[in-house]
Amino acid sequence: MAGFVFVSGRPSLDYAGTMLWRRTVRTELLTDPDDLSRWFAEAQLFDLVDDPDTVGVEYARRVREAVYDVVTASLDSVSRTSTGQVEFDPESARVLNAAAATPLPTVELGGDGVARTSGTTRSGLSLLARDAIELLGSPDLAKVRECSNPECTRLFVDVSRGGSRRWCGMAECGNRKKAADYRRRNKQHHP
């Protein structure tokens, strides 16, 4: 059972991170409906009221890949036209727009005065698609980075004081890099 990590600063970017190591050994974290249900539960965005099925998982993966595609295209100056506009894969834009058009999770105030948010798999994907679309039009887009680990493809919003965050997370790639650097330095000083 893979552990989900929520270090990206935006739900849509955390969701895009459910595919690991895109450039090398692609690792799918959403292998079945239980994984998708677990991701929604661990993300704590809302209470899922349906059980996703296999078709729902396939659709969820398409939405995830569309999020990743449009955000990385926005970061890549190569995908900008001469006027500075970003050229997205039209299919990715279509998938995101269709997902965003689905109703959002429902917020209700209970008799006990506690607000509860609940929804379906599709409404959760709508929330994530809208978050990605909003990110593309926000000042946070300029702060989006990809992890400095050449094998890691996790995206995150860098809100560090100096804008110098390099790693998706210290518990993930940052500690690995620090440990590797330590071993390399130690080996150089103690052959």
C-alpha positions in Angstrom: 0.0 0.0 0.0 1.6 3.2 -1.2 1.7 6.2 1.1 0.3 9.5 -0.3 2.3 12.7 0.3 0.8 16.1 0.6 3.6 18.6 0.3 2.8 20.5 -2.9 0.8 23.4 -1.4 -2.2 22.9 -3.7 -4.6 19.9 -3.8 -4.3 19.6 -7.6 -0.5 19.4 -7.4 -0.6 16.8 -4.6 -3.1 14.9 -6.8 -0.7 15.1 -9.8 1.9 13.6 -7.5 0.0 10.3 -7.4 2.1 9.3 -10.4 5.7 9.1 -9.3 9.0 9.1 -11.3 7.4 10.1 -14.7 10.7 10.2 -16.5 12.1 6.9 -15.2 10.2 4.1 -13.5 6.7 5.4 -13.6 5.0 4.4 -10.4 1.2 4.5 -10.3 -0.2 5.2 -6.9 -3.9 5.0 -8.0 -4.0 1.4 -9.0 -7.5 0.6 -8.0 -10.7 2.2 -6.6 -9.6 1.7 -3.0 -6.5 3.8 -3.7 -8.6 6.6 -5.1 -10.9 6.5 -2.1 -7.9 6.5 0.2 -6.4 9.5 -1.6 -9.6 11.5 -1.1 -9.8 10.5 2.5 -6.1 11.4 3.3 -6.4 14.7 1.3 -9.2 15.7 3.7 -10.9 17.8 1.1 -14.4 16.3 1.7 -16.1 13.1 2.7 -16.5 10.8 -0.3 -20.0 9.4 -0.4 -19.6 7.0 -3.2 -17.2 4.2 -3.9 -15.3 4.8 -7.1 -15.3 2.0 -9.7 -12.7 1.0 -12.3 -14.1 3.4 -14.8 -13.9 6.2 -12.2 -10.3 5.4 -11.6 -9.5 5.6 -15.3 -11.2 8.9 -15.5 -9.4 10.1 -12.4 -6.1 9.2 -13.9 -7.0 11.2 -17.1 -7.9 14.2 -15.0 -4.6 13.8 -13.0 -2.5 13.7 -16.2 -4.4 16.7 -17.6 -3.5 18.6 -14.4 0.2 17.7 -14.8 0.3 18.5 -18.5 -1.2 22.0 -18.3 0.8 23.0 -15.2 4.1 21.8 -16.7 3.3 23.4 -20.0 2.8 26.7 -18.1 6.2 26.3 -16.5 8.0 25.5 -19.8 9.0 28.6 -21.8 9.3 26.3 -24.8 5.5 25.9 -24.9 4.9 29.7 -25.0 4.0 31.3 -28.2 5.7 34.5 -29.5 3.0 36.5 -27.6 3.8 34.7 -24.4 0.6 32.6 -24.3 0.9 29.0 -23.3 0.0 26.3 -25.7 -1.7 23.4 -23.9 -2.4 20.0 -25.2 -6.0 20.6 -26.4 -7.1 17.2 -25.0 -5.7 18.0 -21.6 -7.5 21.3 -21.6 -10.7 19.6 -22.7 -10.4 17.0 -19.9 -9.8 19.7 -17.3 -12.7 21.9 -18.5 -15.1 18.9 -18.6 -14.1 17.9 -15.1 -14.3 21.4 -13.8 -17.9 21.8 -15.2 -19.1 19.0 -12.9 -20.8 20.2 -9.7 -18.5 20.6 -6.6 -18.9 18.8 -3.4 -21.8 19.9 -1.2 -21.3 22.0 2.0 -24.0 21.6 4.6 -24.4 23.0 8.1 -25.6 20.4 10.5 -28.0 20.9 13.3 -24.9 20.7 15.6 -23.4 23.8 14.0 -20.7 21.8 12.3 -20.1 22.3 8.5 -19.7 19.1 6.5 -18.5 18.8 3.0 -19.4 15.7 1.0 -19.4 14.6 -2.6 -18.8 12.0 -5.2 -15.7 11.0 -7.0 -16.7 13.2 -9.9 -17.4 16.2 -7.7 -14.0 15.7 -6.1 -12.3 15.6 -9.5 -14.2 18.8 -10.3 -12.7 20.4 -7.2 -9.2 19.3 -8.3 -9.6 20.5 -11.9 -10.9 23.9 -10.7 -7.9 24.2 -8.4 -5.5 23.5 -11.3 -7.3 26.0 -13.5 -7.3 28.6 -10.8 -3.6 28.0 -10.2 -2.9 28.8 -13.9 -4.5 32.2 -13.5 -3.0 33.0 -10.1 0.3 34.6 -8.9 1.1 31.3 -7.4 1.9 29.9 -10.9 5.2 31.9 -10.8 6.1 30.0 -7.6 5.4 26.5 -9.0 8.6 24.4 -9.1 9.5 20.8 -10.0 11.5 18.9 -7.4 15.3 19.3 -8.0 15.7 15.5 -7.8 16.2 14.7 -11.5 14.2 11.6 -11.2 11.3 13.2 -9.2 8.6 14.9 -11.1 6.5 16.2 -8.2 5.4 19.8 -8.5 5.0 22.2 -5.6 4.3 25.9 -4.8 7.4 27.4 -3.3 6.3 29.7 -0.5 9.7 29.6 1.3 11.0 33.0 2.5 13.6 33.4 -0.2 11.8 31.3 -2.9 14.6 28.8 -2.7 12.9 25.5 -2.0 14.4 22.8 -4.1 12.8 19.6 -2.9 9.3 18.3 -3.0 9.8 17.4 0.6 12.6 16.8 3.0 11.1 13.4 4.0 11.2 12.4 0.4 13.9 13.8 -2.0 15.6 16.3 0.3 16.8 13.8 2.9 17.9 11.4 0.1 20.0 14.1 -1.5 21.5 15.2 1.8 22.3 11.6 2.7 23.9 11.0 -0.7 25.9 14.2 -0.4 27.1 13.2 3.1 28.2 9.8 1.9 30.0 11.4 -1.0 31.8 13.9 1.2 32.7 11.3 3.8 34.1 9.0 1.1 36.3 11.8 -0.2 37.7 12.6 3.2 38.1 9.0 4.4 39.0 6.8 1.4 
